[in-house]
Amino acid sequence: MATADAGGMHREKRKDAYSLGDYNKVTYVAPNSMVAFTGSMASAAVLIENATNVTLNLNNGGSMTGALLNTKEIHPIGVNKVTIGATGKVHVLHR
């Protein structure tokens, strides 16, 4: 006797289903906060919405202020910590 197949229920998952773009996750860092990006939360790029009071700590050492980068542009810089004072806004992009 033939068995019924439920269609997509038994198909293999696409290999590229989780890498459809360069950046597939974003973390918003709000004013008056500090967020670390390590392990599974490793960063791949940053987009600064408001550079005031923003400090970026880079993956291989060193730090820089957000004012050194253009706002509203994607910068492919890996950061391990973002510290923001009263007015900054940063979006950290992940792969």
Backbone as JSON, one array per atom type, in Angstrom:
{
  "sequence": "MATADAGGMHREKRKDAYSLGDYNKVTYVAPNSMVAFTGSMASAAVLIENATNVTLNLNNGGSMTGALLNTKEIHPIGVNKVTIGATGKVHVLHR",
  "N": [[0.84, -1.17, 0.0], [0.57, 2.22, -0.78], [2.19, 5.05, 0.72], [1.27, 8.23, 2.02], [2.74, 11.36, 1.21], [3.61, 14.24, 2.92], [4.48, 16.46, 1.58], [6.44, 19.32, 1.82], [7.21, 18.75, 4.41], [9.06, 16.7, 4.75], [11.3, 17.41, 3.42], [14.74, 18.39, 2.9], [16.32, 21.04, 4.71], [17.21, 24.14, 3.26], [20.6, 24.89, 2.54], [21.59, 27.49, 2.49], [19.81, 28.99, 3.92], [20.17, 30.56, 6.15], [21.92, 32.56, 5.53], [21.3, 34.82, 3.87], [21.96, 37.42, 3.38], [24.48, 40.0, 3.85], [24.44, 40.92, 6.49], [22.52, 39.71, 9.07], [21.24, 40.13, 11.44], [20.43, 42.51, 13.95], [21.43, 44.62, 16.62], [20.22, 47.0, 18.75], [21.69, 49.68, 20.41], [20.93, 51.59, 23.01], [20.65, 55.03, 24.29], [22.5, 55.94, 27.27], [23.67, 53.43, 27.99], [25.63, 50.36, 28.04], [26.92, 47.84, 26.07], [28.23, 44.63, 25.59], [29.81, 42.74, 23.0], [30.39, 39.66, 22.34], [31.38, 36.24, 21.66], [28.59, 34.4, 20.59], [27.26, 36.7, 20.0], [28.92, 38.28, 18.48], [30.09, 41.11, 16.69], [29.77, 42.46, 13.34], [29.61, 44.79, 11.94], [28.91, 48.33, 12.25], [26.34, 50.79, 12.55], [25.86, 54.07, 12.96], [23.53, 56.08, 14.41], [23.21, 58.41, 15.94], [25.97, 60.14, 16.83], [26.85, 61.39, 19.12], [28.35, 61.25, 22.29], [29.23, 58.57, 22.02], [31.21, 55.68, 22.36], [33.3, 53.37, 20.89], [34.66, 50.22, 21.38], [37.16, 48.4, 19.92], [37.57, 45.15, 18.32], [40.24, 44.05, 18.19], [41.62, 45.56, 20.01], [42.02, 48.9, 21.3], [40.14, 51.98, 21.02], [37.52, 54.17, 19.85], [35.84, 57.26, 19.21], [32.41, 57.82, 18.37], [32.06, 60.04, 16.8], [34.07, 60.1, 14.92], [33.24, 58.65, 12.76], [31.05, 58.58, 9.9], [27.59, 59.29, 10.19], [24.65, 57.22, 9.84], [25.61, 55.39, 7.96], [26.86, 52.21, 6.93], [29.48, 50.75, 8.62], [32.03, 48.53, 8.26], [33.21, 47.46, 10.8], [34.41, 45.59, 13.43], [33.24, 45.49, 16.68], [33.76, 45.12, 20.2], [32.58, 46.2, 22.36], [30.15, 48.66, 23.09], [29.7, 51.84, 24.28], [27.49, 54.22, 25.47], [26.56, 57.56, 26.13], [24.29, 60.05, 27.24], [22.94, 60.71, 24.83], [23.55, 59.23, 22.45], [23.07, 56.86, 19.69], [23.27, 53.63, 18.44], [23.46, 51.03, 16.03], [24.26, 47.74, 15.98], [25.5, 45.41, 13.75], [25.15, 41.97, 12.87], [26.47, 38.85, 11.6]],
  "CA": [[0.0, 0.0, 0.0], [1.35, 3.45, -0.88], [2.07, 5.98, 1.85], [1.1, 9.62, 1.61], [3.83, 12.27, 1.54], [3.05, 15.53, 3.31], [5.12, 17.55, 0.84], [7.64, 19.95, 2.38], [7.5, 18.3, 5.76], [10.17, 15.75, 4.76], [12.4, 17.91, 2.6], [15.88, 18.93, 3.64], [16.37, 22.49, 4.82], [18.21, 24.76, 2.38], [21.88, 25.17, 3.2], [21.83, 28.93, 2.57], [18.63, 29.63, 4.5], [20.54, 31.48, 7.22], [22.92, 33.53, 5.08], [20.72, 35.44, 2.68], [22.51, 38.76, 3.23], [25.74, 40.19, 4.57], [24.13, 41.08, 7.91], [21.21, 39.08, 9.25], [20.71, 40.42, 12.77], [20.84, 43.82, 14.42], [21.22, 44.92, 18.04], [20.16, 48.45, 18.99], [22.27, 50.11, 21.67], [20.21, 52.81, 23.36], [21.37, 55.98, 25.13], [22.75, 55.59, 28.68], [23.87, 52.0, 28.15], [26.88, 49.74, 27.61], [26.63, 46.47, 25.66], [29.4, 43.89, 25.09], [29.51, 41.87, 21.87], [31.36, 38.57, 22.29], [30.8, 34.92, 21.42], [27.55, 34.32, 19.56], [26.81, 38.07, 19.71], [30.02, 39.01, 17.86], [29.63, 42.1, 15.72], [30.41, 42.48, 12.03], [29.59, 46.16, 11.44], [28.11, 49.27, 13.05], [25.66, 51.91, 11.92], [25.66, 55.07, 14.01], [22.4, 56.98, 14.14], [23.58, 59.66, 16.6], [27.34, 59.88, 17.28], [27.16, 62.11, 20.35], [28.59, 60.44, 23.49], [29.4, 57.17, 21.65], [32.56, 55.13, 22.35], [33.37, 52.02, 20.33], [35.86, 49.46, 21.69], [37.36, 47.53, 18.77], [37.86, 43.75, 18.63], [41.66, 43.77, 18.39], [42.21, 46.57, 20.88], [41.81, 50.29, 20.98], [38.77, 52.5, 21.03], [37.33, 55.39, 19.08], [34.55, 57.91, 19.43], [31.49, 57.73, 17.25], [32.17, 61.24, 15.98], [35.05, 59.87, 13.86], [32.58, 57.95, 11.65], [29.84, 59.2, 9.35], [26.34, 58.71, 10.68], [23.71, 56.61, 8.9], [26.33, 54.58, 6.99], [27.35, 50.96, 7.49], [30.93, 50.7, 8.74], [32.37, 47.13, 8.56], [34.17, 47.46, 11.9], [33.99, 44.73, 14.53], [33.38, 46.09, 18.01], [33.43, 44.19, 21.27], [31.78, 46.9, 23.37], [29.65, 49.99, 22.73], [29.29, 52.6, 25.46], [26.78, 55.42, 25.02], [26.1, 58.47, 27.17], [22.88, 60.47, 27.28], [22.24, 60.99, 23.57], [23.96, 58.45, 21.29], [22.27, 55.72, 19.22], [24.09, 52.79, 17.58], [22.93, 49.74, 15.62], [25.36, 46.81, 15.73], [25.05, 44.39, 12.81], [25.76, 40.65, 13.07], [26.37, 37.94, 10.45]],
  "C": [[0.89, 1.25, 0.0], [1.13, 4.33, 0.34], [1.98, 7.4, 1.31], [2.29, 10.45, 2.06], [3.23, 13.64, 1.81], [3.74, 16.7, 2.61], [6.39, 18.04, 1.5], [8.04, 19.48, 3.76], [8.74, 17.42, 5.82], [11.34, 16.2, 3.9], [13.53, 18.41, 3.48], [15.83, 20.44, 3.63], [17.46, 23.03, 3.9], [19.46, 25.1, 3.16], [22.1, 26.66, 3.41], [20.68, 29.68, 3.24], [19.0, 30.67, 5.56], [21.58, 32.5, 6.79], [22.44, 34.22, 3.8], [21.22, 36.86, 2.45], [23.82, 38.87, 3.96], [25.51, 40.26, 6.08], [22.7, 40.6, 8.13], [20.6, 39.31, 10.62], [21.22, 41.79, 13.19], [20.52, 43.94, 15.91], [21.27, 46.43, 18.19], [20.75, 48.74, 20.36], [21.71, 51.5, 21.96], [21.09, 53.77, 24.16], [21.47, 55.48, 26.57], [22.91, 54.08, 28.88], [25.24, 51.58, 27.65], [26.55, 48.29, 27.29], [27.92, 45.85, 25.12], [28.96, 42.92, 24.01], [30.61, 40.83, 21.73], [30.63, 37.27, 22.0], [29.77, 34.93, 20.31], [26.98, 35.7, 19.2], [27.91, 38.92, 19.05], [29.5, 39.93, 16.76], [30.39, 41.98, 14.41], [30.5, 43.9, 11.47], [28.78, 47.02, 12.4], [27.48, 50.32, 12.14], [25.32, 52.88, 13.04], [24.55, 56.01, 13.59], [22.67, 58.36, 14.73], [24.93, 59.42, 17.27], [27.71, 60.56, 18.59], [27.28, 61.15, 21.53], [28.73, 58.95, 23.19], [30.88, 56.81, 21.69], [32.49, 53.69, 21.88], [34.69, 51.38, 20.73], [36.01, 48.4, 20.6], [37.83, 46.14, 19.18], [39.32, 43.48, 18.94], [42.37, 44.84, 19.2], [41.96, 47.97, 20.38], [40.35, 50.69, 21.04], [38.72, 53.77, 20.21], [35.97, 55.98, 19.41], [33.69, 57.77, 18.18], [31.59, 58.91, 16.3], [33.18, 61.09, 14.84], [34.45, 59.2, 12.63], [31.36, 58.72, 11.17], [28.61, 58.51, 9.92], [25.53, 58.15, 9.52], [24.4, 55.93, 7.71], [26.79, 53.31, 7.68], [28.88, 50.97, 7.45], [31.31, 49.27, 9.12], [33.51, 47.03, 9.59], [33.62, 46.57, 12.99], [34.25, 45.41, 15.86], [33.06, 45.04, 19.06], [32.66, 44.85, 22.4], [31.38, 48.27, 22.82], [29.16, 50.65, 24.01], [28.68, 53.91, 24.97], [26.36, 56.24, 26.23], [24.63, 58.81, 26.98], [22.19, 60.52, 25.92], [22.6, 60.13, 22.38], [23.0, 57.33, 20.95], [23.12, 54.94, 18.22], [23.34, 51.49, 17.27], [24.13, 48.86, 15.29], [24.82, 45.66, 14.88], [25.85, 43.11, 13.01], [25.59, 39.83, 11.79], [25.45, 36.78, 10.81]]
}
